[in-house]
Amino acid sequence: MQSARRVREVELKEKLSMLYLLGANIRERFSDGKITPLWELFPDLFAEEKEAYEQSQTVPVKEMVESRKRYAEIWNKRRRGEL
């Protein structure tokens, strides 16, 4: 019974995703408005997708900050003549 519920949920997610993409494409062609993410329209159904998206957006920022810190350390050492 739970398997059937999961299958229906996956099918519903697929249908909603396709309709959302169709609507987003139409909206993009005819207006310059902001496109609402799918998980804001159906928060219970797309909670996992929202979490995955938020995690994917924060990882590169952390890597970029660390990279810049390493660059600044090397630059400062060169400037001081330590390298």
URLINBEL-V228547 format. One record per residue. N is the residue number from 0. PHI is phi in degrees with one decimal (NA if undefined). NEAR is the number of other C-alpha atoms within 12 Angstrom. Layout:
((N	PHI	NEAR) (N	PHI	NEAR))
This chain:
((0	NA	7) (1	-67.8	8) (2	-63.0	9) (3	-64.6	10) (4	-64.4	11) (5	-64.1	13) (6	-63.8	13) (7	-62.9	15) (8	-64.6	17) (9	-63.6	16) (10	-63.1	15) (11	-64.2	18) (12	-60.5	24) (13	-62.6	17) (14	-63.7	15) (15	-64.0	22) (16	-62.9	22) (17	-66.4	15) (18	-64.5	15) (19	-63.4	24) (20	-63.6	18) (21	-61.7	15) (22	-63.6	19) (23	-64.4	22) (24	-64.8	16) (25	-64.6	15) (26	-61.5	16) (27	-62.9	16) (28	-72.7	12) (29	-107.5	11) (30	-154.6	12) (31	-107.7	11) (32	-72.8	12) (33	-72.6	10) (34	-93.0	20) (35	-76.7	16) (36	-61.2	21) (37	-61.9	27) (38	-71.5	23) (39	-79.8	16) (40	-79.2	16) (41	-131.4	19) (42	-63.0	16) (43	-71.0	15) (44	-79.6	22) (45	-114.0	23) (46	-64.9	18) (47	-65.9	16) (48	-66.3	20) (49	-63.1	20) (50	-62.5	16) (51	-63.4	14) (52	-64.4	16) (53	-63.5	16) (54	-66.5	14) (55	-69.0	14) (56	-81.2	14) (57	-89.9	14) (58	-62.8	14) (59	-61.5	13) (60	-65.1	14) (61	-62.3	14) (62	-64.1	14) (63	-64.5	14) (64	-62.9	14) (65	-62.7	14) (66	-62.4	14) (67	-67.5	14) (68	-63.6	14) (69	-62.9	14) (70	-62.6	14) (71	-63.1	14) (72	-62.3	16) (73	-63.9	16) (74	-60.0	15) (75	-65.2	14) (76	-65.6	13) (77	-64.2	12) (78	-64.2	11) (79	-80.3	10) (80	82.6	9) (81	-85.6	10) (82	-102.9	10))
